[in-house]
Structure formats: C-alpha cells, structure tokens
Amino acid sequence: PEDKITGEGNWVLTVGDSKGGVLAVAVDAAGPCKKLIAGAAGNKLLMLADGRADASIMNLGTSLWDTCAPEAIVRAAGGTLTDLFGAPIEHRGGGELRNLL
C-alpha cells in the first residue's frame, strides 16, 4: 500500500491516527513537517530504519515489547530510540532472568 503523507515541511514524521491529548501536543511541538500516518509501532520504526521517515512519535499506550526488536533494526541503521524527553528506552525489568526449565 502507498504511504499516506499529509502536511508540509522538510522532514517526515511517522505518527498513528490516535488523537490523544499528550500525543497531539507532541506532534504539534514537532513543528512543520510531513506526517506519515501509519499503524503499529514496529511499522513506524521500520519506516525510520529504511529511510522513509526522519522521526516517529508513538502512542503513549505503546508497550515496550512493541519497540524492542524494531529498536535493534533502527540502531543497526544508525538511529536511536528515546522517550519524549530524550531519555533512552529501557527494555529490561528488574531481577534475575533465568530459564526455569
């Protein structure tokens, strides 16, 4: 399917079609840009990795497991994944990880 791009600007931001309050403020704060509407966190991050987008803002309901594998691909392509404040995403929980079998 063809990418649905709206807006004008010199760079491309991937966003979902959610209209949440904080998400809308973050998208507005991004400034003038082309917005590429896409579903699924992994899909948005893959658009970064393959060069179709320059940045992405995820829905605040996105779970860590939705971004873990796609982040590895983004990093391999030279990108980074952070929260809205620029802090790295932590994909590990506390405690010991072990095979229980």
Disulfide bonds with the S-S distance in Angstrom:
none
